[in-house]
């Protein structure tokens, strides 16, 4: 099993959700986040004063998938979150050793 963590632009959430649903994934966790990468934020003008915005609004999506679903899920996220502009985000994949569904006690792939 693998855990996919994707940092995306907020307005891409619906597209990513639909793309993951289309490849057969049912659940996801979405967290509001702020951060910056290479773009280092930007400056904005408000009432004549210039402000530096270092932390940009992002969303972090977490999905746990079976090894067989990994490639399709990463492809779906990559394609649906892509704008071609700086700040599109990142995808991190890590190993999950165990999953337990609290309600039923199911473990492993059945608990996903």
N, C-alpha and C positions, 0 to 999 in steps of 0.2 A: 504494500500500500504506500501511496505517496501523498504528501500534503503540498498543494499548490497555493502559494501566496502571490497574489498579483496586485501591484500598485497601479491604479489607472486614474484617468481624468474622470471627475464626477459625472459629466454629461454622457459618458460611454457606458454607464451601468446597465441601462435597459438593453442595449445591444449585446453586451457580454452575457447578461442573464439569458436572453433568448438563444444565443449561440450555444451556451452550455446546455440548455434544455434540449436543443436540437440534437446534441450528441448523446443524450440520454442521462444527463446528470440531474438529480432532483434537488439537492440541498446545497446551500452556500451560506457563509457568514460574511456580512459586510460591515466594515468599521470605517468611521470617518477618521481621516488622518490629515496631517499637515507635514510638509517636508519640501526638500529641494534636492536636486541632483546637479548636473552640470550647468543647468541654466541659472543657478544661484539666485532665483527670484527675479523680481523686476521692480521698476519704479512706477508709481501712480501719482497723478495730480489730483488733489482734492481741495477745493476752495482756494486755489492759487498756491497751495503748499505742496511740495514734492515729498512723497513718502516712499521709503524702501520697503517692499513686501518680500521678506526673506522666505517665509514658509507659505507655500502654495497649497490650496485645498486639494486633497486627493482622496481616493477611496481605496481601502485594502480589502480584497476579496480572499477568503480562505475556503478551499475546497479539498476534501479528502477523497481520493479515487483509488480504485484498484490499479495494479500495474498495467493491466490490459487497456484501461481507459485513459492512461496518462497522455499519450501522444495526441489523441483526439481532443482532449480537454485543453492542453496547452495550445494546440493549433487554433481551436475555437476562440480562446482568449486573445491570442496574438492577432488574429485576423479582425476580430470585432473591436478591439481597443485601439487599433492602429489609425492614426491620423496623418502620420508622416511629418509631424512637427515635433520640435523638442518638448520633452516633458510627457511623452506618451506613457512612460512608466517602465516597470520591470516585472519579471516573473521569477519567483524562487521556487525550487522544487526540493523537498526534503523527505527523508525516509520516515515512515510511521511504523512503529513496531507492534502496536496493539490499538484496537478500537473496541469499546464496549458500549452497547446501547443500554442506558440505565434502566429504562422501562421494562425491557424483556430479558436482559442479561445476555443477549446475542453478542458474539465477538467476531473479530476479523471482518472479512468482506460482507458477511450477512448484516453487520452492524452499520455499514455505510449506507 
